[in-house]
Amino acid sequence: MTRKMLKVFSIILFASFILSLTACDDLFGTPSSVSTSTGGSGGTGVTYNQKPFWVFNFHINTEEIIQARLLGIGIHCNVWVDTRSSVSVSAAQNLANRYDSIFRPQLLYAFGTPLNFNNQFYSDPLAFIDYLGDKDGKLAILLVHDPLAPGNGYFWSGDLNINEPAANLSDIIKIFVGSDGQIHEGTVVHEVQHAMNHATGLAIRGTGGRMDTWINEGLSAAAEWIGTGVHNTGRRDWYNYSTTSRIVQGNNFFMWDNHKDNPNAIFDDYATVYLFFNWLRLQAGQSVLRAITTSSFSDHRAVTNAMNNAFPTYGYSNWNYLLEDWMYANLFNDQAGLWGYMGDTVLGLVESRLLPPSITSISLFPGEAVFSRRSTAVSSSPVNINRYYYNLSTDEFNYNNPGSNGIMLTYNSSTSNPINAPSTSALLSMDPPEFSEYMEAESIRASSIIPSDHRQAFEVTEILDLPMISISDLRRRLMEEQNAE
């Protein structure tokens, strides 16, 4: 059945710096004065607290100060609204209420854990990050007026650092709101997870143990559904339909933002990490997310260990097997079992696409994988670090009428990931819908050059002419390989 391509939702911005954190009540060079104001988005004749905030203007790549009013007051949050914004008092208060009653408890249930930092105990990550910030017992949610980037937002741990000249010295997330005043709740919970992840990582792994970008983003992707109960269908539709992505050519989340020659490739990362982490959640339950968050590892081992504990007989301590099963889930999308999204009505419509027939070889970064149609020709053995499975089939399976040539999965099984090497800075990216490319702040890039030797060239149409592999035999074959290693 032919489906009309849907408009892809905007990709959410993430920023998280690992810096030396010092909590302090004084704001050296930081705007801190609180005044009162009337009118504007708060309504004429009513007085509201107003104060300045530092925000990053991604359109001109610089920090700037805005004025914001306190229009929403919750038990666990304060909602500050840019004085230029049309967000109403009722909308701000509704956000505060929903944060207190829905978002916060849902996120704490999925990701939260008591923390011990320097022999001081905190009930949960939000309590710890509040201690690192302004110690007022509340998360600050700043709604920033930006007609060009509605639905985007960011958390920056630099706001907790007294040595940062543009720090607000507060536990704060910043959400961009358009001219219509619409607040994107998915962005709010996405950024709250980033704040929680920063606090958890600092307590468990220390200042040098920031989580790999793709894992942090994946947890926030899962948080969008956990917090709101609503899927971001734009992520699925980008995976299924985008004609400007590199997903068909293998691009995915594992090496985050590695295809800088294609400004749309960052959308691939967000789309695929959304699918992968929601697949983890649907397969193993929400508890797997806390296990990943609290892992002593900050790389792929945090994910493999968590999934191996959930499925101890499936060999998921090996990243390759986990990646393979997720790829098969996108290809077959069964209603139940590992190779699908457990009947999820939105993700059950995920559809993998094949490489165009004109592409007979391709270079893949670690973690990248492609499905292609296999030819009947015979060639030499594949590269050692790559794995091939081909003529994937079941009695019922008929994907694009593969016939005798079948479908082949090819991927680079290396777990080397130079993008996520320890760094004191982290990636900043955003995708306003009106922009053809994302923007990034100067000097805030974890890795600008990816060594060419991390890519491997693979044939994708010609391999050893071995018998057809059925789905029922594939899992047995994987386990035999693991037992032999």
SVG drawing of the C-alpha trace seen along z (x, -y; Angstrom):
<svg xmlns="http://www.w3.org/2000/svg" viewBox="-5 -47 48 71">
<polyline fill="none" stroke="black" stroke-width="0.4" points="0.0,0.0 1.4,-3.4 1.6,-5.9 1.8,-9.7 4.9,-11.0 4.1,-12.9 5.8,-16.1 8.7,-15.2 8.6,-16.8 11.5,-18.9 14.5,-17.2 15.2,-18.1 18.4,-19.9 20.6,-18.4 23.6,-20.0 25.5,-18.6 28.9,-19.7 31.0,-17.8 32.6,-20.6 34.0,-21.0 30.8,-21.8 30.7,-24.1 27.4,-25.0 27.2,-28.6 24.5,-31.1 26.3,-34.1 26.2,-34.9 29.5,-36.3 28.8,-38.3 25.5,-36.5 22.1,-38.3 20.3,-37.6 18.1,-40.6 14.4,-39.9 11.9,-42.7 8.1,-42.8 6.3,-43.6 2.8,-43.9 1.0,-43.1 2.6,-41.3 2.1,-37.6 1.1,-37.8 -2.0,-39.8 -2.7,-43.5 -2.8,-44.7 -1.3,-41.6 2.2,-41.7 4.7,-39.0 8.3,-38.4 10.7,-39.1 14.4,-38.4 17.1,-38.1 18.4,-34.7 21.3,-33.8 20.3,-31.8 22.2,-30.7 21.0,-32.2 21.7,-29.5 20.9,-31.8 23.8,-34.0 25.9,-31.6 26.2,-33.7 25.0,-34.0 22.5,-36.7 20.3,-37.9 16.5,-37.8 13.9,-38.9 11.4,-36.3 8.4,-36.4 7.4,-33.7 4.0,-32.7 3.7,-29.1 4.5,-27.9 4.5,-24.3 5.6,-22.3 8.6,-21.0 9.1,-23.5 8.9,-27.2 7.9,-28.1 9.6,-31.3 8.2,-32.8 10.2,-35.1 8.6,-38.5 8.4,-38.4 6.4,-35.2 2.7,-34.8 2.5,-31.9 -0.4,-32.6 -0.5,-32.4 -2.9,-29.5 -0.6,-27.6 2.4,-28.2 0.6,-27.1 -0.8,-24.0 2.8,-23.0 3.8,-23.4 0.9,-21.2 1.6,-18.6 5.3,-18.5 4.4,-18.0 1.7,-15.4 2.8,-13.5 6.2,-14.2 8.3,-14.3 6.8,-11.1 6.9,-9.2 10.5,-10.1 11.7,-9.4 10.0,-6.0 11.7,-5.1 15.2,-6.7 15.4,-7.8 17.5,-6.3 18.9,-7.5 22.4,-9.0 25.4,-9.3 27.9,-12.0 30.8,-12.8 29.2,-10.8 26.0,-12.9 22.8,-11.2 20.1,-12.5 16.7,-11.0 16.8,-11.2 18.7,-12.8 16.5,-15.9 17.2,-16.5 21.0,-16.2 20.9,-18.6 18.9,-21.1 21.7,-20.9 24.2,-21.6 22.1,-24.5 20.2,-27.0 19.0,-24.8 15.4,-26.1 13.9,-22.6 12.5,-23.3 13.5,-22.8 13.4,-26.0 11.7,-25.6 12.5,-28.6 10.2,-29.1 12.2,-31.1 10.5,-32.9 11.9,-31.7 9.6,-31.6 12.3,-29.8 12.8,-26.9 9.6,-26.0 9.7,-22.6 13.5,-22.6 15.2,-23.0 18.3,-22.2 19.9,-21.4 23.4,-22.7 25.3,-21.6 27.3,-24.8 24.4,-26.6 25.6,-24.8 29.2,-26.0 30.3,-29.2 33.2,-29.5 31.0,-29.8 30.3,-33.5 27.0,-32.8 25.8,-30.4 22.4,-30.9 23.6,-28.9 20.4,-27.1 19.0,-23.6 17.3,-24.8 16.1,-23.5 15.3,-25.9 12.4,-25.2 11.9,-27.2 8.4,-28.4 7.0,-29.7 4.8,-32.7 1.7,-30.6 2.8,-30.0 2.5,-26.2 4.6,-24.3 6.0,-21.0 5.7,-18.7 7.8,-16.0 10.7,-18.5 10.2,-19.2 10.5,-15.6 13.4,-15.0 15.4,-17.7 14.5,-16.8 16.0,-13.3 19.2,-15.0 19.4,-16.9 18.7,-13.7 21.3,-11.8 23.9,-14.4 23.3,-14.2 23.2,-10.4 26.4,-10.1 28.2,-12.6 27.3,-10.7 28.0,-7.2 30.7,-7.6 32.3,-10.9 33.2,-13.9 35.0,-11.8 32.1,-9.4 29.6,-11.2 27.4,-8.9 27.9,-8.4 25.8,-10.9 23.8,-8.2 22.8,-6.6 21.9,-9.9 19.8,-10.9 18.2,-7.4 17.1,-7.6 15.6,-11.0 13.9,-9.6 12.3,-6.9 11.5,-9.6 9.3,-11.4 6.9,-8.5 7.2,-7.7 6.5,-11.3 3.7,-12.1 2.3,-8.7 2.5,-10.0 4.9,-8.9 6.8,-11.4 5.6,-10.0 8.0,-12.3 10.9,-10.1 9.2,-7.0 8.2,-8.8 11.7,-10.1 13.0,-6.5 10.4,-5.2 10.1,-7.9 12.8,-10.5 14.4,-10.9 17.3,-13.0 18.5,-10.8 21.4,-8.3 19.5,-5.6 19.2,-3.4 23.0,-3.7 23.5,-2.5 23.6,-5.7 22.3,-5.3 22.8,-6.6 25.9,-4.7 28.5,-7.3 26.5,-10.4 26.6,-13.2 29.3,-11.5 28.1,-12.3 28.8,-16.0 28.8,-16.1 25.0,-15.7 23.2,-18.3 20.1,-16.0 22.1,-13.1 21.7,-14.3 18.0,-13.6 18.8,-10.0 20.5,-9.8 17.5,-11.1 15.1,-8.9 17.0,-5.6 17.9,-6.2 14.2,-6.8 13.3,-3.5 16.1,-1.6 15.5,-2.8 11.7,-2.3 12.4,1.2 14.5,1.8 11.7,0.5 9.0,2.5 11.1,5.7 12.5,5.5 10.2,3.1 11.0,-0.3 13.4,1.1 16.0,1.6 16.2,-2.2 17.2,-2.6 19.7,0.2 21.3,-1.7 21.2,-5.0 22.9,-3.7 25.5,-1.5 29.1,-1.9 29.8,-1.9 29.1,-5.0 29.4,-3.3 27.6,-0.4 28.3,1.9 25.7,0.0 23.1,1.2 24.4,4.7 24.7,5.5 21.2,4.2 19.7,6.2 21.7,9.3 20.4,9.2 16.8,9.0 17.4,11.8 20.3,13.9 20.0,16.6 20.1,14.4 23.8,13.5 23.1,9.7 26.4,9.2 27.6,9.1 26.7,5.8 26.4,7.4 23.6,9.7 21.6,6.8 22.1,4.7 21.1,7.5 17.8,8.2 16.9,4.6 17.6,4.5 15.4,7.6 12.7,5.9 12.7,3.1 12.7,5.5 10.1,8.0 8.2,6.0 6.4,8.9 3.4,8.2 5.1,10.1 8.6,11.3 12.1,9.8 11.7,9.0 9.1,6.3 7.7,3.6 5.3,5.8 2.2,4.6 2.8,0.9 0.3,-0.8 2.8,-3.6 6.1,-1.7 4.4,1.3 4.4,-0.7 8.2,-1.0 9.5,0.2 13.1,0.9 14.2,0.0 16.7,1.7 19.8,0.2 19.1,-0.8 20.2,2.0 22.7,-0.4 24.8,-0.3 27.0,2.8 29.5,1.8 29.4,-0.7 31.6,-2.1 30.1,-1.7 31.1,-3.2 31.0,-1.1 27.5,-0.1 26.1,-1.0 24.1,1.6 22.2,2.0 19.7,4.3 20.3,5.1 19.2,7.6 21.7,10.4 23.0,11.4 23.8,15.1 27.5,14.3 30.3,15.6 33.1,13.5 35.8,13.8 35.2,14.0 33.9,10.9 36.0,8.6 36.6,10.1 34.9,7.4 31.7,7.5 28.9,9.9 26.6,11.0 23.2,12.7 21.3,13.2 18.3,14.8 16.5,14.1 13.2,15.7 10.2,17.5 7.4,19.4 5.2,16.3 7.8,13.7 7.8,12.0 9.5,8.6 9.5,6.7 9.2,10.1 12.8,11.1 12.6,14.3 15.7,16.4 18.1,13.5 16.7,12.8 17.6,10.0 21.0,9.6 22.0,7.8 25.5,6.3 27.0,4.3 30.2,3.1 30.4,4.9 33.2,2.8 32.4,1.0 35.2,-1.5 33.6,-4.9 36.0,-7.9 33.1,-10.4 32.4,-9.4 36.0,-9.5 36.3,-11.4 36.0,-15.1 35.3,-18.2 32.8,-19.4 29.8,-17.9 27.8,-18.1 25.2,-20.9 22.8,-20.5 19.4,-21.7 16.8,-21.4 14.3,-24.2 11.8,-22.9 12.4,-26.0 16.1,-25.4 17.8,-23.2 20.6,-22.5 21.2,-22.3 23.3,-24.8 26.0,-24.4 27.8,-26.6 31.4,-27.5 34.0,-25.4 31.3,-23.0 32.0,-19.9 33.2,-16.6 34.9,-15.5 35.1,-17.3 37.2,-14.7 36.4,-11.0 39.5,-8.9 39.0,-7.3 40.3,-4.0 37.1,-3.6 35.2,-3.0 35.2,0.3 34.2,1.1 31.8,4.0 30.3,5.7 26.5,5.7 25.4,7.8 28.0,10.6 29.1,12.9 29.9,16.6 27.1,18.7 25.8,20.5 22.4,22.0 19.4,19.9 19.2,19.0 15.7,19.4 14.5,17.3 14.1,20.4 17.8,21.3 19.2,17.8 19.0,17.6 20.4,21.0 23.3,20.0 24.0,16.9 24.1,18.8 26.4,21.4 28.7,18.6 28.6,17.1 29.3,20.4 32.3,21.0 33.8,17.6"/>
</svg>
